[in-house]
Amino acid sequence: MLKQMTMVALAFAALAATAADEKGWTVLFDGKNFDGWMNPAGQKPGDGWVIEDGAMVRKPKAGDIWTKQRYGDFVLALEFQAKGNSGVFIRTDNPKDNVQTGIEIQVDKPGAPGKHSVGAVYDLQPPSKNAATDGWNKMTITAKGGALKVELNGEQIVEMNLDRWTEGGLNPDGSKNKFKAALKDFKSEGHIGFQDHGADVAYRNVRMKPL
C-alpha cells in the first residue's frame, strides 16, 4: 500500500513539474497577429510579413522583423521552412545594426556544414552536421551567459562559449569573422529577430522560456 502511495505521489510530482515547465514558456508568435513584433525602426511591421496557416511568412522586401522586448538567458524554440538564406538573430542590441550588435543562427536550405550553412552561428562556428530537411524544421537555441547551444530537429549541432571570442574580427581557431568587437563584450541581452535576406522563409510556433 505504501509503495502504491509512493508511486502515485511520484506520478503527481512529475505531472506538477511538467505543468510548471509548460507555464514557463512565453508564446512570442501565436499565429494570429504580430502583437509584440516591430520593424528595425521600432514601428509596426510592414505588409511584407503576412500570416498564412498560422505561420509568419516573408514576402518580397519585407525587411527584418523583431521582438519589441529584449531577452537575455533563455531557451528559444521555433519551426522554420526556408527556400534560401534567412536567419534567427538573438540578443541584438540595435536592430538597425544587427550585423554588429547581434548573433545570427543561420537559416537556409539543407547544405554541407560550414560557418554559413543552416544551423551555423554565422561566421563563428559551423554545425557539427547537416540536420535540416526541405520541409519544416524544429530549432532550439539555448543562451545562458556565454554558453550557446543549437539543436536542429532534435540533434545538438552547436555548443560554444562566446567568452572564448576575445578579439574583434578573429575566431579562437585563428580564422577571421565579420565582427568589429569581441563577442565576449557583446550585450548579454537584446531583441530576437528573423532576417529578410531575399529568400522565401516562414516561421511558426515561436516560444521562449527565460532561464
Helices and strands as residue ranges (DSSP letters): H 2-23, E 26-29, E 37-38, E 49-52, E 55-58, E 65-67, E 74-82, E 86-92, G 95-97, H 98-101, E 103-107, E 137-144, E 147-152, E 155-161, G 162-164, G 183-185, E 191-194, E 201-210
